[in-house]
Amino acid sequence: MLDLDHDAPLTVGFDLDLTLADTRAGIAAVYAALAAETGVPIDTGLVVRRIGPPLEDELAHWFPPAEVPAMAARYRAIYADIAIPATVLMPGAVAALDAVRARGGRVVVVSGKNQADTERTVAYLGLGVDAVVGGLFGAGKGVALREHGAGAYVGDHTGDVDAARAAAAMAVGVATGPFDAAALTAYGADVVLPDLGAFPEWMASFATTV
């Protein structure tokens, strides 16, 4: 059962990668740079198909456990210069945020990407949001969503459904990442949209319930 406070201002949380921001080319370029530096062959296509979980989880597919912390530090050191300039908005991202704003709502970005690069990405894309929280994944995002009073959380990953559940928020899946609409529905998303282009219409109906 959703725990919606009808006296609180409307707040909607959004995931970043493959929800608001298309980071695939940038992330692939960073992994390509790591491969060139280390000589470790990395399938960047496979990497981008798995975007979502923590960085260290992905690095563990390519490097021995003892090397993962150093590789994560190197990844973060080069991310801003390589990946952010290659990042673009996902279709419908601006209109989705505008749909929340049009109803007097607040927008919170909660991402698995580290705090600094989450902030940099949001700023680079010119996304006007009220709060940015990075470094959280899955149910761990629920803490931030609860703190900001989010009534809904929008994301492309099954981990984002876990996030919404942990915050007692509406889980809104968008089939623009590694999971298609059927997978997101089967996992338990309350509503699944093909992409953010469908979000404003859904927002209009959701806003009447909070």
N, C-alpha and C positions, 0 to 999 in steps of 0.2 A: 504494500500500500504506500502510495506517495505521500510524503510528509510536507505538504505545501502550506506555507504561511500566507494566508490571503491578505494580511495587513502589511507584508513586506513588499518592497519594490520588486518588480519583475527583473530577474537576473538570469541570464543564459550563459552557460559555459561552453567553450569551444576547444576542441583539440586543435593542434597546429598542423603537424605534418600530414599531408594528404587529406586534410579537412579544409583548412583555410589556406595552406601554403603547399605548393607543389615543389617539394625539396628533392625530388628524385635525381635530377641531373647533378645538383650540387653534392649530394651525399655520394653518388657514384664517383664523382671527381675526387672527393677526399679519399675514398677507398683506393682509387686508382693511384693516387699519390703515395699512399701507404705501401701499396704493392710495389711501386717503383723504388721506394726508399729501402724496403726490407728484402726485396726479392721473393716475397711470398705471393704466389698466384692467388688472386681474389676474384671471384666471379661477381662483378658489380651488378649484373642483372639479377642475380639471386639475392644480393643484398637489398636492392631496392624493392624487391617483391616481399621482403620481410620487415619493412620499416614499421616501427611501432614500439617494440620492447626496448629496454635499456641498452645503451651503446655497448656496455661490457658483455651483454648476452650475445650480440652479433659478433663482436671481436673474438669471442671464445670459439667460434666456428673456424677461425683462421689462424689463431695463435695459441701456443701453449699457455696454460693458466698463469704461469709465472711472468709471462710477457704482457698479459692483458692490461694491467694498470699502466705500464709505460706506453702502450699503444693507444690507450684511451686518452692519456695526457697529450700525446702527439696529435691525435685526431682533433682534440679540442683546440690545440694551439694553432692549427692550420685551417680550421673550419671557417672562421670569419672571412678570411681572404679568398678562399676557394669557393665555398658553398653558397654563401649569402648572395653574392652577385649573380649566381645562376638560379636563384629561387624566384618563382613567379607565383602570382595568386592562383588559387584554384577557381575555376569558373563559378560564378555566383557568390563568391566570398563577400565582396563589398555589399551587394544587395542583401545578403543574409544579415550582416551586422546592421545595415540601415533599417531592416524590418524590425529588429529589436529596438533600435533607437526611436523609431516612429511611434512606438507604444510606450515611450518613456522608460524603457528598460536599460539595464546595465549589461555590459559584455565583459566576460572574464575569460582569458585564455589560460588553460591549464595543460601543460605539455610534458612529455617525457624527455624532451631536449633540455640540456642544462640551462640554468637560469640566464646566464649571460647571452647565450646564442638564441634563446627564446626571445629575449628582449630585443636583441639585434635584428632578428628576423621580422618581428612585429613592426619595429621602427622602419626597417628597409622597405617593407611592403606598404607602409603608410596606413596601417590598420589602427583606427581610433578605438581603443579599448580602455576599460576602467581599471583593469588589473591584469598583471602577467605573472604566472607562477610556472616555474620550470622544475625539471628534475624529479617528476613524479610519474608513476605508471600504474595502470590497473586500479585496484581498490585504493591504492595510496593517494590517488587524485581526489578521492572522496573527502579527505580532510580539508583540502583547499576549497573544494566546491561547497562544503558545509559552511566554512568560515565566511564565504562570500554570499551565502544564501541562495545558491543556484537552484532554480526550479526545474531546469532541464540541462542536459549536457549532450553536446553534439560531437560525434566522432566516427571514425572509419574502422575502428578496430574492436574486436571483442573485449579487449581490455578497457575500452571506453564504456562498454555496457557495464562492466564491473565497477567502473568509477561512478557511474550514475547510481547504480544500486547502493554503493557504499554511502552515497550522499542522500539517499532517499529522493532522488531526482528522476525526472522523466529521461529515459534512455533513448536518444534519437540517433539512429545509425544512418550514415551516408555511405553508399556503396561505391566509394571512390578510392578505396585502398585495397589491402590484401584480401578482404572478405567481401563476397558478393551479397546481394540482398537476401538470398535464401539463407546463407550462413549467419548473417546478422539476426535475421528473424528467428532462426532455430536456436540461436544462443540466448535469445530473450529480450532483444531490443523492443521497446514499447512501440516504436514506429520506425520504419526504414524508408528513407528517401533515396532516389537514384543518384542525386547529387544536390548541391546547395541551391541549384536553380529552383527546386521545389520547396525550399525552406520558407520563403515569405508567405506562401499560401498556408502552409502548416502553422506558421507563427501566428497568423491572424486568428486561427481557431484556438490555438493554445492560450493566447493572451486573454481570451474570454473566460478561461477557467481558473486563472490565478489572480 
